[in-house]
Amino acid sequence: MVIFAAMQKLLVIQTAFIGDVVLATGILEKLHTHYPDAAIDILVRKGNESLFTAHPFLHKVLIWDKKRSKYAHLLSLLKQIRQYRYDAVINVQRFAATGFLTAFSKAKQTIGFDKNPFSFLFSDVIRHVVSEGDHTLHEIERNHQLISSLTDNTAAKPRLYPSENDRKAVEEWSGKNFICIAPASVWFTKQFPADQWKNMVDALPQNLSVYLLGAPGDHELCESIRSGSQHTSMVNLAGKLNFLQSAALMKEALMNYVNDSAPMHFASSVNAPVAAVYCSTIPAFGFGPLSDQSHIIEVKEALSCRPCGLHGKKACPLEHFNCARHITRQQLLAVLP
């Protein structure tokens, strides 16, 4: 058993998509609280490293480029990890590649979930639990089980750290009353329809600014909402802000409207007010908003087809999409302060 007080070099591995990485930052917060002098590193997939620009206590960000020489780069990462001789490697993922890195890291303690194919080689194997009795665990609670023996029994909320430069980058938009809408999702059945966003925005007062957020690939969707709406104080910012700048802007909003997707976790990470619209998925899966001011918006009627899957689908299997279509404009407007 590793002596906890001797923990000086720690690595957290989460190379999944951006929302999962944001949720894993709760582990960083808890480890830093208990080991303030430790060098804490994180390994993420290429593209997500900008989440940690100027992070106040993170020591190093390791990057796995999955799109170019994926496995050659994985071996290069393993060599780097072995040279650093971590006291503990904490693997949040349940896939073989990161299990391989963990098992052969030469760390004094290797921690991961039992569903990882390499878990039989870990020093500490944690059962991956979706629920305990009647209580469905939030993802941050599931993640925290990996480090509860090193820290305590309370999960920490995720946190991002927009810099002063990030805040200055959004000053021209933040000095007024505004809401943000992040309308896109990778999955069709997680994405509230564009025409329903337009319907909601048309009912807003013209002196309330509306900012549409998203990645460069979301620009066309956001533009269709902006150009099709009668609201005159709407700005399409999709592709114009980086992750931390988006989080900085969301923090100042009266409300942030999001799908069950990464922007919801951005809001949680800066404790920004958030209204999460759930279409085909449900909060009980354990990925709900964590801000102090959080609202869940979902269809009021019980649909036998909902949820139709854990991660959403490319199209409604029954072709009616009632889980989204039956959400009303009044439900969206009711959460505005």
N, C-alpha and C positions, 0 to 999 in steps of 0.2 A: 504493500500500500504506500502511495506517495504521501509524504508529510506535507499537509496543505500549506503550511507557512512557507515552504520552500518553493512554492509555485512562482516561477519568475519568467517563464516563456510559455505562452499559451497560443494555440492555433484553433480557430473556429473555421470549419469548412461548410460553405453553402454555395454551391455553383448552379442552383436552379434559377428560375426567373426572378425578375426584380422584386415583385411583391413578397416572395418568400425570403429574399435577402433582407428586405426592410424588417420583416417580422423577426428575423434572427438577430437583429441588433439588440433585442432585449437581453440576449445572452451576453453580449459585450458589456452592456450596462451593469449587469449583475456581477460579472467577473471583475470588472474594474472596481466596483464597490468593495468587494471582498479582498481583492489583491491589487491595491492602488499602485504599487510599485512594479507590477509585472509588465513585461512587454507582451501586449496582446496583438496578434495578427489575425487577419481573415483572408480566406481564399474564396474568390468569386469568379464567375465566368466573365470573359472579356465583354465590356460594354456596361457592366455594373460597377466598375471601380470608381466612377465619378460620384457615386453616393457618398464616398468617404473622403472627398477632397477637404483638406484642412480639418479633419476630424481631431478633436482636442486630445484624445488619449490613445487612439489606435496607433500602434507602432509601425506596422507595415501591411500593405495590401498585396497579396499574391494573386496573379491573374492566370486563369486557364483559358487559352484560346481554343475553343471547341471547333471552330470553323476552318482552322488552318493547321495542318499537321497535328491533328487532335491527339493521337496516342504518342507521337514523338514528344510533343509538348508535355504530355502527362508524365512521361518518364523523366523529362528535364525537371519538372516540378518536384517529383519524388526525390531526386538527387538534392535539390535545394532544401527540401524539408528535412531530409536526413542529416544534412550538414548542420542545420540549426539546432538540432537536438532539443526538441520541445519537452517541457515537463509534462504537458498534456495536449493531446489533439482531440478536439470535440467535433464529431462529424454529425451534422444535422440531417444529412441526406441519407436515402435508403437505396442508393444505386451502386453498382459494382465498382465503377471507376474511382469514386471518392472513398469507397471501402478499401480498395487496393492501396490508395495513398495513406490511409489511416493505419491499416494493418502493418505496412512495411515502413512506417515513418521513423522507426527507432525512438519514438517518444516513450517516456517512462510510463505514461498512462494513455491508453487509447479508448475513447468512449464513443459509442454509437448505438443505433437502434437495432433490435433483433431482426428486423426485416432486411437489413443489408446483407447481401450474399457473403461478405467477408467478415461478418460479425463473430464467427467462431474463432477468429484470430484476435479480437479486441480483448483488452483487459477488463473492460466494464461494458456489459451488454444491457441495454435498457429496453424494456418491453414498450413497443409503440402502441399507445392506448388512445382510442378515439373518444371513449366516454368512461366514466366511473359511476356506475349505478344510473341514477336519473340525470346526472350532470354530464353534459357534453363538454369536453375539454376544448378550450381555445387553443389555436396553434402555438401561442406563446407559452401556454401551460405544458403542452406536449414537449416543446423544445426545452423548457426549463428542467424537465425530468432528467435531461442529460447532465445537468450540473448541480442538481439539488444536493448531492453528497459533498460537493465542493463548496457550496454556498449556504443556502437555506431553502425553505419550502415555498417561498413566494416568488412567482414569476415577475420579472420586470417588463414594463411596457417598452415597445420599440422606440428608438429615438434617432433622428437625423439632426445634423448640425449645420444649417445654412449659415454661411459666413456673412460678415458685414458687406462684402462685395456682392454676395447674392441678394441681400436686402436692397442694396443700392440699385441693382440691375432691374428691380421691379418697382422702384419708387414712382415712376411715372404713372403706374396703374393703381398703386395701393393707396394713394392719398384721397380716397373718396369712398362712398358706400358702394359695395360691389359684392356679387356672388361669383363663384367659379363653377363651371360645369365641365366634367371630364367624361365625354359621351361614349368613348370607344372602349372596346374590349376585344381580346383575341378571339373570343367565342361569340358567335351570333346570339345564342340564347342567354348570354349574360348581358347583352347590350340593349339597353332601353332604346326603343325606336326613335330615329331622328325626328319624325313628324310629331311625336309626342313631346319631345323636348321643345320643338318650335311652338307647340300649342301652349305649353307652360310659360315659356318666355314671353309670348304675346300678351299674357295677362299681367306682367310685371309693370310697375311704374317706370316711365321713361327716364327718371332721374336715378334709377338703380342700374349701375353698370353691370354688364355680364361678360365674363372672360371665359373663353372656350380653351381648355387645356388638352394637350396630348403630344404624342411624338410626331416627327415629320410625316410619318405614314398616315396620321390621323387628320392631316390638314384638309383633305378633300371632304371628309365627313363633317368636320367642324364648319367648313365654308358653306356646305349645303344647309346647315342649320342657320348660320348667320344670314346668308343671302335670302333664305326663304321666310325669315321672320319679319314681323312688322316692328320689332323693337329696334330703336335707332341707336342705342348705347351698348352695342355688342362688338367685341373685338375678338378676332380669331388669333390666338397665341400658340396654336399647335405648331410644334417644331421650332419655336422661337426661344423657349426657355429650357435650361437643363433641369435635371432632377431636383437639385437643391434650390434653384430659383423658383421652380414650381411650388415646392414646399413652403418657401418663404412667402410667396404670394397667397397661398391657401391659408396660411396662419392668420392673415389680416382680413380674410373674407368674413362677411356676415354669415354665409353658409357655403359649403362645398357639396355639390351634387355629384355623386360618383356611382359607378356600377360596382358589382362585386369583383373588383380588380385592383391593380396596383395603386392607383390614386387614392383609394380608400385608406391604404396603409401609409401613404405619404401624409395624409391628414392626421392619422393616429400618431405618427412619429413626431409631429410638432404640436399635438393637442389642439388641432384646428376643428372648428365646428363642422360636422359632416352629416349628410343625409345619404345613406346608402340604399340604392334601388336594387332590389333583388328580383330577378325575373325567374329563370329556371332553377337557380340554386337557392339555398336557404341558409340563414345565419347559423343554424344548428350544426352545420358542417365544421364550425370552429374557426371561421375566418372573418368574423364580424368586426365592426369599427370599435376602437378603444378610446376615442377622445371623450373628455368629460361631457361634452355636448354632442351626443350621437343619436341619430334617428334611423330607424329601419322602415323602409317603405316597400311594401309588397302587396300582392293581390289579396283582397280581404276574404274572398271565397275560398273554400277548400277545393283544390283541383286534384283529381285522382292521378293525374299525370305529373304532378309536381312534388318533389324534384325529379327530373328525368335523368340526372347524372350528377356526379360530384364536381366535374370541371366545366360543364356546359357542353353544348354541341354546335355543329356548324349550321344546323337548321332545326326548326321545331319538328320533332318526329311525327306530330299529328297535324302539322301544317296550319295550325290556328294561332299559335303563340299567345294564348290567352293569359299566360302568367305575366306577360308584359302589357298586352292590349287592354286588360281589365284594371290596370292601375290608373287612377283618375288624376286629372290635373289638380283637383282640390287636395288630394293627398300630398302632392309635391309642394303646393303653396302653403299648406298648413304648418310646415316646419320652419318657415321663415320667421325670424325674431321680429 
